[in-house]
Amino acid sequence: MNTLYWFTRDLRLDDNTALLAASRSDMLLCVYVVDPRWFVPGPFQCMAMGTHRWRFLWQSLMALERSLRPLGQRLHIAFGEPERVIPELVHHHRISRVIRSRQPGTWEARQWRTIRDQLPDAVCQQFETLSLFTEGSLPMPLQDLPETFSQFRKQIENTGERYSERLRIRTLTALPPPPGFPDDNRGDCPPIPEPQHPALFTGGENPGLTRLRQFTFSNHDIDHYKDTRNALDDPDASSRLSPWLANGCISVREVAETITHYEKTETRNRSTYWLWFELLWREYFFWYALKHGANLFRRDGVQGKKHTATFYPHRFKAWCEGNTEFPLVNAAMNQLRATGYMSNRGRQLVASCLVYELGLDWRYGAAWFEQQLVDYDVASNYGNWQYLAGVGADPRGLRQFNLEKQAQQYDPDGEFVRRWRGQSDQPVGLHTVDAADWPL
Ligand SMILES: Cc1cc2nc3c(=O)[nH]c(=O)nc-3n(C[C@H](O)[C@H](O)[C@H](O)COP(=O)(O)OP(=O)(O)OC[C@H]3O[C@@H](n4cnc5c(N)ncnc54)[C@H](O)[C@@H]3O)c2cc1C
């Protein structure tokens, strides 16, 4: 049997059940497809792929290619629309099976359906490699996924399991050979600009594993995680594993396993538990996105709650460019544009500002994050935005933060605002015209 393995958000060899299944073939074509539509602005004025993530992704692809080589394989990187590229490769190489990891997101699901429809003679299979649990090992059917995180957490904790059993496939010393080494058109991919600011992250499985080890066994930062995780700009205050997790360079089960191992051999406390707790948030949003499908992207959210918001271009521009009346928000937005990263606290504050202070449709904010974040993850991003906007997995609703109080608490000396130039000389106010439409 000839198999095409379509790498997506699982850019690793370790703990990859989908690749393991694909390895049971006579010939194996390993493919990654760079979609040109990622680089074109969408309905919310933003591109799906900004430069930080693109750089990280490319590094991860190069690292993956290096890991595949000793196994007799290479990575075919195609620049084109997957709905066209995958069927063409299947026909050209007489492929009888296509495998990839199961992903949340309606766009991703539609692509998969379109490809399957074009390949009636091929077996198309998806495996769950991006989550702690598989759908079958969740303590509830997907359609009964609780509407709140706490209920989900309680049900998971009742099982006594932190993740589904992990498959170690590092021990594989070979993969089936590829059907020749056809040229790919990777040279057509957009160029990767040099970073303006020293890059915080390097893509690839090894840098991700190194970071995991650093945060746990080497530096023991995990011991204080619960107390430090809200810091706005401290590289060791939280794990900063999100870019590798979002691209699947490391397996979330590996992270959970490391936490458990750390607790057995080093320290077990409320901070070590809390790191797993945060992974469980990620898990919750993963299944939440699969359950709710297109409702994840609707203005009124999964709750169908009327969310009054409009679009003010000048307010959105000011928010994106760090030019609002809120120095803390500006600083965090400048940090995001410069580095592709923002702390969880920062994300909550800028989201609250966009929704409640600027009165904008939350989906514009989510789209900007999608373009900017190096760790962009469809389920975590849209799940968190809905939550903050009060139309998602939050029975309380209205998560408005008092930005002044937050500044006093998290940036009492104004160091963060200074470092990221949050004091704007000419901040853009809420209105640019008066009631008679005269410019203010
Ligand atoms: C508006 C908004 C948008 C967000 N968009 C994304 C996104 O696109 N991609 C993304 O990975 N995270 C997103 N998050 C969640 C969170 O902010 C980041 O995961 C976290 O800041 C990454 O830093 P870290 O790896 O140091 O996290 P840590 O605090 O060390 O947490 C460990 C891991 O747990 C997961 N995690 C932590 N917090 C959350 C959370 N609230 N929701 C889901 N998973 C979580 C992440 O995988 C993270 O790497 C968003 C949060 C908000 C409020």
The ligand as an SDF file (V2000), in Angstrom:
LIG
                    3D

 53 58  0  0  0  0  0  0  0  0999 V2000
   -7.8820   36.1920   23.9400 C   0  0  0  0  0  0  0  0  0  0  0  0
   -6.9430   35.0050   24.0830 C   0  0  0  0  0  0  0  0  0  0  0  0
   -6.4560   34.3580   22.9480 C   0  0  0  0  0  0  0  0  0  0  0  0
   -5.6040   33.2490   23.0790 C   0  0  0  0  0  0  0  0  0  0  0  0
   -5.1200   32.6480   21.9390 N   0  0  0  0  0  0  0  0  0  0  0  0
   -4.3340   31.5380   22.0610 C   0  0  0  0  0  0  0  0  0  0  0  0
   -3.8270   30.8780   20.9030 C   0  0  0  0  0  0  0  0  0  0  0  0
   -4.1040   31.2380   19.7500 O   0  0  0  0  0  0  0  0  0  0  0  0
   -3.0010   29.8120   21.0780 N   0  0  0  0  0  0  0  0  0  0  0  0
   -2.6790   29.3510   22.3480 C   0  0  0  0  0  0  0  0  0  0  0  0
   -1.9260   28.3700   22.4520 O   0  0  0  0  0  0  0  0  0  0  0  0
   -3.1790   29.9320   23.4420 N   0  0  0  0  0  0  0  0  0  0  0  0
   -3.9750   31.0150   23.3520 C   0  0  0  0  0  0  0  0  0  0  0  0
   -4.4450   31.6240   24.4870 N   0  0  0  0  0  0  0  0  0  0  0  0
   -4.2090   30.9880   25.7830 C   0  0  0  0  0  0  0  0  0  0  0  0
   -2.9660   31.4360   26.5620 C   0  0  0  0  0  0  0  0  0  0  0  0
   -2.9200   32.8360   26.6250 O   0  0  0  0  0  0  0  0  0  0  0  0
   -1.6580   30.9050   25.9650 C   0  0  0  0  0  0  0  0  0  0  0  0
   -1.7610   29.5210   25.7420 O   0  0  0  0  0  0  0  0  0  0  0  0
   -0.4930   31.1240   26.9150 C   0  0  0  0  0  0  0  0  0  0  0  0
   -0.3740   32.4830   27.2370 O   0  0  0  0  0  0  0  0  0  0  0  0
    0.7780   30.6140   26.2740 C   0  0  0  0  0  0  0  0  0  0  0  0
    1.8950   30.8590   27.1030 O   0  0  0  0  0  0  0  0  0  0  0  0
    2.5740   29.6630   27.8780 P   0  0  0  0  0  0  0  0  0  0  0  0
    2.9270   28.5610   26.9470 O   0  0  0  0  0  0  0  0  0  0  0  0
    3.6760   30.2420   28.6830 O   0  0  0  0  0  0  0  0  0  0  0  0
    1.3970   29.1730   28.8210 O   0  0  0  0  0  0  0  0  0  0  0  0
    1.4320   28.4230   30.2180 P   0  0  0  0  0  0  0  0  0  0  0  0
    0.7940   29.3210   31.2090 O   0  0  0  0  0  0  0  0  0  0  0  0
    2.7610   27.9110   30.5410 O   0  0  0  0  0  0  0  0  0  0  0  0
    0.4370   27.2000   29.9890 O   0  0  0  0  0  0  0  0  0  0  0  0
    0.8710   25.9400   29.4760 C   0  0  0  0  0  0  0  0  0  0  0  0
    0.0900   25.5990   28.2410 C   0  0  0  0  0  0  0  0  0  0  0  0
   -1.2870   25.4420   28.5810 O   0  0  0  0  0  0  0  0  0  0  0  0
   -2.0850   25.9290   27.4920 C   0  0  0  0  0  0  0  0  0  0  0  0
   -2.8980   27.0680   27.9560 N   0  0  0  0  0  0  0  0  0  0  0  0
   -2.5950   27.9410   28.9430 C   0  0  0  0  0  0  0  0  0  0  0  0
   -3.5890   28.8240   29.1140 N   0  0  0  0  0  0  0  0  0  0  0  0
   -4.5450   28.4940   28.2260 C   0  0  0  0  0  0  0  0  0  0  0  0
   -5.8200   29.0230   27.9120 C   0  0  0  0  0  0  0  0  0  0  0  0
   -6.3440   30.0690   28.5570 N   0  0  0  0  0  0  0  0  0  0  0  0
   -6.5090   28.4550   26.9130 N   0  0  0  0  0  0  0  0  0  0  0  0
   -6.0390   27.4000   26.2250 C   0  0  0  0  0  0  0  0  0  0  0  0
   -4.8400   26.8500   26.4890 N   0  0  0  0  0  0  0  0  0  0  0  0
   -4.1050   27.3890   27.4740 C   0  0  0  0  0  0  0  0  0  0  0  0
   -1.1360   26.3580   26.3980 C   0  0  0  0  0  0  0  0  0  0  0  0
   -0.9650   25.2970   25.5000 O   0  0  0  0  0  0  0  0  0  0  0  0
    0.1370   26.6420   27.1670 C   0  0  0  0  0  0  0  0  0  0  0  0
    1.2990   26.5240   26.3860 O   0  0  0  0  0  0  0  0  0  0  0  0
   -5.2770   32.7650   24.3700 C   0  0  0  0  0  0  0  0  0  0  0  0
   -5.7630   33.4220   25.5050 C   0  0  0  0  0  0  0  0  0  0  0  0
   -6.5880   34.5440   25.3650 C   0  0  0  0  0  0  0  0  0  0  0  0
   -7.0800   35.2270   26.6010 C   0  0  0  0  0  0  0  0  0  0  0  0
  1  2  1  0
  2  3  1  0
  2 52  2  0
  3  4  2  0
  4  5  1  0
  4 50  1  0
  5  6  2  0
  6  7  1  0
  6 13  1  0
  7  8  2  0
  7  9  1  0
  9 10  1  0
 10 11  2  0
 10 12  1  0
 12 13  2  0
 13 14  1  0
 14 15  1  0
 14 50  1  0
 15 16  1  0
 16 17  1  0
 16 18  1  0
 18 19  1  0
 18 20  1  0
 20 21  1  0
 20 22  1  0
 22 23  1  0
 23 24  1  0
 24 25  2  0
 24 26  1  0
 24 27  1  0
 27 28  1  0
 28 29  2  0
 28 30  1  0
 28 31  1  0
 31 32  1  0
 32 33  1  0
 33 34  1  0
 33 48  1  0
 34 35  1  0
 35 36  1  0
 35 46  1  0
 36 37  1  0
 36 45  1  0
 37 38  2  0
 38 39  1  0
 39 40  1  0
 39 45  2  0
 40 41  1  0
 40 42  2  0
 42 43  1  0
 43 44  2  0
 44 45  1  0
 46 47  1  0
 46 48  1  0
 48 49  1  0
 50 51  2  0
 51 52  1  0
 52 53  1  0
M  END
$$$$
